[in-house]
Amino acid sequence: MGDKGYQGIHKFHAKSRIPKKKPRGGALNREDKKSNQELAKVRVLGEHINRKLKIFKILSDRYRNRRKRFALRFNLIAGLYNYELRLSKTESV
């Protein structure tokens, strides 16, 4: 899944999904608008996760430590975020 900037990705990945672009001087029909909204609903979850990882600076800055430990630290931060998600779900129930 990608945004409108990934035009032409179908050449490399047949199962990729990108939103439809509005034609020049025209408008999208209802089906295209609905499919774009459905795709956006799915993509926003991944975008929020990327945002959280950038807050920890592991994805936004250059990683200057040992390369061997990058996966460990990345997984630890992802685990913390998953734990935070689980806590917020149990508090709302």
C-alpha positions as a printed NumPy array, in Angstrom:
array([[  0.   ,   0.   ,   0.   ],
       [  1.254,   3.421,  -0.827],
       [  0.177,   6.952,  -1.46 ],
       [ -0.214,   8.763,  -4.76 ],
       [  3.535,   9.269,  -4.983],
       [  4.011,   5.59 ,  -5.837],
       [  2.549,   5.795,  -9.343],
       [  3.97 ,   3.014, -11.5  ],
       [  4.703,   0.611,  -8.65 ],
       [  2.392,  -1.927, -10.312],
       [  5.242,  -2.636, -12.733],
       [  7.302,  -4.057,  -9.855],
       [  4.642,  -5.268,  -7.401],
       [  1.454,  -6.646,  -8.913],
       [ -0.461,  -6.732,  -5.609],
       [  0.293,  -3.132,  -4.652],
       [ -2.58 ,  -0.764,  -3.931],
       [ -2.444,   2.994,  -4.432],
       [ -5.239,   5.56 ,  -4.502],
       [ -6.692,   6.803,  -7.77 ],
       [ -5.601,  10.249,  -8.882],
       [ -8.083,  12.875,  -9.95 ],
       [ -7.885,  13.432, -13.703],
       [ -6.721,  16.853, -14.836],
       [ -9.698,  19.162, -15.048],
       [-12.074,  16.447, -13.841],
       [-13.326,  14.773, -10.716],
       [-13.286,  11.276,  -9.276],
       [-16.445,   9.2  ,  -9.411],
       [-18.063,   7.827,  -6.249],
       [-16.524,   4.355,  -6.524],
       [-12.995,   5.77 ,  -6.815],
       [-13.56 ,   8.119,  -3.882],
       [-14.907,   5.273,  -1.771],
       [-11.981,   2.997,  -2.628],
       [ -9.524,   5.806,  -1.8  ],
       [-11.202,   6.289,   1.591],
       [-11.099,   2.552,   2.345],
       [ -7.407,   2.427,   1.455],
       [ -6.72 ,   5.478,   3.639],
       [ -8.455,   3.845,   6.618],
       [ -6.099,   0.881,   6.384],
       [ -2.969,   2.935,   5.7  ],
       [ -3.472,   5.35 ,   8.589],
       [ -2.758,   2.618,  11.142],
       [  0.689,   2.024,   9.67 ],
       [  1.348,   5.747,   9.435],
       [  0.593,   6.176,  13.143],
       [  3.056,   3.413,  13.992],
       [  5.741,   5.079,  11.854],
       [  5.057,   8.331,  13.703],
       [  5.545,   6.688,  17.074],
       [  8.83 ,   5.124,  15.948],
       [ 10.023,   8.511,  14.711],
       [  9.278,  10.002,  18.13 ],
       [ 11.837,   7.569,  19.55 ],
       [ 14.246,   8.891,  16.869],
       [ 15.152,   5.388,  15.685],
       [ 13.72 ,   6.066,  12.231],
       [ 14.037,   9.847,  11.973],
       [ 17.742,  10.296,  12.722],
       [ 20.842,   8.528,  11.523],
       [ 21.537,   5.438,  13.6  ],
       [ 25.035,   5.95 ,  14.98 ],
       [ 25.457,   2.886,  17.175],
       [ 26.455,  -0.674,  16.349],
       [ 24.544,  -2.094,  13.399],
       [ 24.233,  -5.444,  15.134],
       [ 22.086,  -3.886,  17.851],
       [ 19.723,  -1.947,  15.587],
       [ 17.25 ,  -4.826,  15.26 ],
       [ 17.284,  -5.413,  19.015],
       [ 16.592,  -1.763,  19.813],
       [ 13.98 ,  -1.464,  17.084],
       [ 12.159,  -4.541,  18.4  ],
       [ 12.307,  -3.222,  21.969],
       [ 10.748,   0.077,  20.934],
       [  8.102,  -1.732,  18.887],
       [  7.374,  -3.933,  21.909],
       [  6.956,  -0.869,  24.114],
       [  4.533,   0.627,  21.635],
       [  2.563,  -2.632,  21.412],
       [  2.407,  -2.746,  25.211],
       [  1.148,   0.843,  25.246],
       [ -1.547,  -0.083,  22.707],
       [ -2.631,  -3.038,  24.812],
       [ -2.862,  -0.855,  27.933],
       [ -4.98 ,   1.752,  26.178],
       [ -7.381,  -0.947,  24.919],
       [ -7.85 ,  -2.496,  28.363],
       [ -8.421,   0.913,  30.   ],
       [-11.227,   1.766,  27.572],
       [-13.078,  -1.531,  28.203]])
